[in-house]
Amino acid sequence: MAEIPSEWKRHLFEENPMRCLWVNGILTYLGVAFLVIGIVGDAMNRVPGLEPTNWFIMAVGFWMLGIFAWFRGYYSALHGSRDTTQQKID
């Protein structure tokens, strides 16, 4: 496999993988919240702002973004990008 050019690495891999995992947690909780809103709105036969189907689609979209953020953090840690919170002191 070809080596990734160094000037592209900063665009592909986050400087701090923990930030990506933090974003994953936020997006996952938002996805669960949207799913609950969609289920409650569908059960009550009311429209809580958007149609319940739209809430389900938003929940899936946020979960997919969360998975993307997790993979980005994982591969950033795997490729050894700098983690500013874990710098070694010489």
Secondary structure by P-SEA (a helix, b strand, c coil): ccccccccccccccccaaaaaaaaaaaaaaaaaaaaaaaaaaaacccccccaaaaaaaaaaaaaaaaaaaaaaaaaaaaccccccccccc
